[in-house]
Amino acid sequence: MNGQATDGIAGAGAGADTGTGRDAILRAARRAFAFRPYAEVTMRGIAADAGVSASLIVKHFGTKEELFNTVADFGPASDQLFAAPLDTLGRHLVLTVVRSRREQQGDPLLRVVFSLGNDDERTLLRERFHEQVTQRLAAQLPGRERTLRAELIAGQLLGLGATLSLHRAGAGAAASPEHLADLYAPALQRLVTG
């Protein structure tokens, strides 16, 4: 009934994996739902990719639909992304995206980029992104054109994630998160403050 993820993307319900295999399962599920229709994704395939048993997936997530719903939930990523005062939010957004990619081997938002098809699961993923990321951010922004500014901020964060994915061994990979924030955050902050 659903389906998306990507690029080892973290965020959707991922916390510190305490040796349970949960994070590996989520990474594998994000890849599977990103590149194949929901109906073609199997628990066994996800288990093989994650290096765990299918019964461990059932233990952690129950059904394939529940696993997809975890993958499609941007709430935890939004909690992390928006956990800063508005006057420093631009910098916090950049640092959160970069650190998430490096520490959790995944991007908190980029999985939505692979939801551009017409399938029900892709529609659901886009709708959840809009509700849990864009609309939530717009509600926090001051001033005029909050929705437009929130959409542009989300687009810039997706662009940052895509750039870091495209140039995995490039200059961005060698730069510290703080340096990347020094360069990228001012444009985001202008959109935050209006």
MOZIRA-V255579 format. One line per field, one symbol per residue. phi: phi as a letter, one per 40 degrees, with the letter a starting at -180 (. if undefined). psi: psi as a letter, one per 20 degrees, with the letter a starting at -180 (. if undefined). A space follows every 50 residues. Layout:
phi: ???
psi: ???
//
This chain:
phi: .aiaiafgcchcgcbcccgcgdccccccccccccbbcdcccbcccccccc gbccccccccbgccccccccccccdcccdccbcacdcbcdccdccccccc cccbfaccbddcccbccbcdccccccccccccbccccdccccgcfccccc cccdccccccccccccbdbcccccccdccccdcccdcccccccg
psi: janrarkkprgnjpapoljiigghgggggggghhiqqghipqhggggghi krqhhhggghidrhghgghghjojghghgghjlqqhijgggggghggghg gghjlqpihhhhhjkjaiqghhgggggggggifghgghhhqrarlggghg ghggghghggggghghlhjahhhhqqhggghhhhhhhghhhgi.
//
